[in-house]
Amino acid sequence: MTTLRNRVHLVGNLGMDPEIKSFDNGRKLAKFTLATNEVFNGANGQERTDTQWHNVIAWGKQADIAKQNLHKGNEVALEGRLTYRQYEDKNKQTRYVTEIVLSSYTVYPHSKS
């Protein structure tokens, strides 16, 4: 039996240029969003599009590379793993976040640069 893995493959368009955050220890984090679209026929037979937004992060050298190569509007195929975290906001409310930790990507050549 093969080992089960936490792996995500998505194809979509970047909703923003990657934002870089640098930490005191020298580590870097890039954050950006990816929109995926699913087209289907609704109950009335009309074509509908469902857009889902995904939070993507990249660490270290990959954060720098993403900042250089990824731009808002690019069509990208990416692979990563899902992570879940929670934090307390300034109003003491618990917030939950799902992110994709980037492992690899391909920018489609016909994408905006």
C-alpha positions in Angstrom: 0.0 0.0 0.0 1.3 3.4 -0.8 1.8 6.0 1.9 -1.0 8.6 2.1 0.2 12.2 1.8 -1.1 15.6 2.4 -0.8 17.0 -1.1 -2.8 19.6 -3.0 -2.7 20.4 -6.8 -4.4 23.6 -8.0 -4.6 25.5 -11.2 -5.8 29.1 -11.0 -4.9 32.8 -11.2 -3.0 34.8 -8.7 -5.1 37.4 -7.0 -2.2 39.5 -5.8 1.6 39.9 -6.1 3.3 37.9 -3.3 3.9 39.9 -0.1 7.2 39.2 1.7 7.6 39.3 5.4 11.1 39.1 6.9 11.7 37.8 10.4 14.4 38.7 13.0 16.1 35.3 12.4 16.5 36.1 8.7 13.8 33.8 7.5 11.3 35.1 4.9 7.7 34.3 4.2 5.8 35.1 1.0 2.0 35.2 1.1 -0.4 35.4 -1.9 -3.8 34.3 -3.0 -4.9 32.0 -5.8 -8.4 31.9 -7.3 -9.7 28.6 -8.8 -12.9 28.5 -10.9 -15.3 25.7 -11.4 -17.9 26.1 -14.2 -21.2 24.1 -14.0 -24.8 24.2 -15.0 -27.1 25.5 -12.3 -30.6 24.2 -11.5 -32.1 26.4 -14.2 -29.6 25.1 -16.8 -27.6 28.4 -16.9 -23.9 28.1 -16.8 -22.4 29.3 -13.5 -18.9 29.9 -12.2 -17.9 29.1 -8.6 -14.7 30.9 -7.6 -12.7 29.7 -4.5 -9.9 31.7 -3.0 -6.9 29.9 -1.5 -4.2 31.3 0.8 -0.7 30.2 -0.3 2.6 30.7 1.6 6.2 30.0 0.7 9.2 30.0 3.0 12.9 30.9 2.6 14.5 31.0 -0.8 11.3 29.9 -2.4 9.6 33.0 -1.0 12.2 35.2 -2.9 11.8 33.2 -6.1 8.0 33.5 -5.8 8.3 37.3 -5.3 10.4 37.6 -8.5 8.4 35.3 -10.8 4.7 35.4 -9.6 2.5 38.4 -10.4 -1.2 39.2 -10.0 -3.2 37.6 -12.8 -0.7 34.9 -13.7 -2.2 31.5 -14.4 -0.3 29.1 -12.2 -0.3 25.3 -11.5 0.9 24.7 -8.0 1.6 21.9 -5.6 1.8 22.1 -1.9 0.4 20.8 1.4 -2.5 22.0 3.5 -1.9 23.5 6.9 -4.3 24.7 9.5 -3.7 27.3 12.3 -5.6 29.4 14.6 -4.9 32.7 16.3 -6.6 35.3 18.5 -7.4 38.6 16.9 -7.3 42.0 18.6 -10.9 41.5 19.8 -10.0 38.2 21.5 -11.9 36.2 18.9 -10.3 32.9 17.8 -9.7 32.9 14.0 -9.0 29.8 11.9 -6.8 29.9 8.8 -6.2 27.2 6.1 -3.1 27.7 4.0 -1.3 25.9 1.3 2.5 25.6 1.9 4.0 25.9 -1.6 6.4 23.1 -2.8 6.4 23.8 -6.5 4.7 25.8 -9.3 4.6 26.4 -13.0 3.5 29.7 -14.6 1.7 29.2 -17.8 3.4 31.0 -20.7 0.3 32.9 -21.8 -0.1 34.5 -18.4 0.2 38.2 -17.8 3.7 39.2 -16.8 
